[in-house]
Amino acid sequence: MRHVVLGIALSLAVVPALAQDRGRPAVRLPVLELGVGGGGGLAPDYPAAEQSHWRGVLTPYLIYRGDVLRADEQGARLRGLRNGSTELALSAAGAFPASSRDNRAREGMPDLDWLGEVGPTLQVTLHRDTGSPQPRRLLLDLPLRLAFSADAHAVRFRGVTFEPELAYERNGLLFRDSRLRLALGVVLGSQEYMDYFYGVPAEFARAGRAPYTAEAGYLGTRLSLSVRVPITESFSVVAGGRVSNFSGATNADSPLFRSEWGYAVAAGFRWILYRSERTVEGSIDPFL
C-alpha cells in the first residue's frame, strides 16, 4: 500500500537524542525545532494493485512543544485531552500519486492524485514498561480520518477511513534511543474512499474492465515494521516495510482489484536545522 512510503516521510520524528540521562526525571527540550525530512521506497500503485513503482518525497519538518498543543514524536495532540493511559490525538497519513499510463489495470482512466488523510485518533496504552533500559509499550490506535485527493487544480473529498491498529513499540533495541514499531491493523473505508481506488465509471469501461461502483466496507489487513535510529543529535534515519493482505475485501470483484497481497519497503531521514533557545520541560519517558 502506498501509505507506507509517504507515512515514513510524515513520521520522521524520533525519540529525542537530548534525553540521554535516564537517571533524571525530566530534561529541557526546545519548544520549536525546524528541519527537513525525506523518504522514498517501492510500493504498489494502490491497494490490491498488481504493479509497484519507486517514489519519494522531501518535506519540511517541524516539532512544536506548546503547553496545550504539541506536535512532536507522538504526533499532533491537545495535551488536555489525555487521561492516564488514554489520549485523543491528531493523526495523518498519505499516499503518492499514480499515473494510469503506467498501470495496466487503470490504462485510459484518470490518474490517482496525491491522497491525504487527517483526523482524530484515540490511543489506548494497554501495557507500559519504562523501568528497563529498553522501554516498551503495547497500544491500540483507533484513527478515524477524512481523506482528500489533490492535484494542481483542486482538492476533492474522498471519504472516510477507520484503521484500528494494535502496535508494539520498543526503545533502545540494538541502538541507543532507537525505536522499533511492529503493528497489525485493518482498513475500513466509506463508499467514496473505496470508489476512488476501485470504481470504474461507464465512460472508462472497456473489454476486461466492466463498469463498477465500489461499496463501503473492508479493504484489507496489514502488518508493518519500522525502525527509527538517531545518528547524531540533529540527524536520524528510519526504515520500514509493510505486508498487506486483501483476501475477502468488499470490492474484490472490481476489475481494478488485481492482487490479494501487497508489499512495500521504504526509508527516510530527518535533519534538524534549527532549535529554539526557549525550552520546555520534557519527560525522559519516551512514551509520554
HELIX and SHEET records of a PDB file:
HELIX    1   1 HIS A    3  LEU A   10  1                                   8    
HELIX    2   2 SER A  100  ASP A  102  5                                   3    
HELIX    3   3 GLN A  191  TYR A  198  1                                   8    
HELIX    4   4 ALA A  202  PHE A  204  5                                   3    
SHEET    1   A 2 ALA A  26  PRO A  30  0                                        
SHEET    2   A 2 THR A 279  SER A 283 -1                                        
SHEET    1   B10 LEU A  32  PRO A  44  0                                        
SHEET    2   B10 SER A  52  ARG A  65 -1                                        
SHEET    3   B10 LEU A  69  ASP A  72 -1                                        
SHEET    4   B10 GLY A  75  ASN A  83 -1                                        
SHEET    5   B10 THR A  86  ALA A  95 -1                                        
SHEET    6   B10 TRP A 114  ASP A 129 -1                                        
SHEET    7   B10 ARG A 136  ALA A 150 -1                                        
SHEET    8   B10 VAL A 155  PHE A 162 -1                                        
SHEET    9   B10 ARG A 179  GLY A 189 -1                                        
SHEET   10   B10 GLU A 165  ASN A 171 -1                                        
SHEET    1   C 4 LEU A  32  PRO A  44  0                                        
SHEET    2   C 4 TRP A 261  ARG A 275 -1                                        
SHEET    3   C 4 PHE A 235  ASN A 245 -1                                        
SHEET    4   C 4 GLY A 217  PRO A 230 -1                                        
END                                                                             
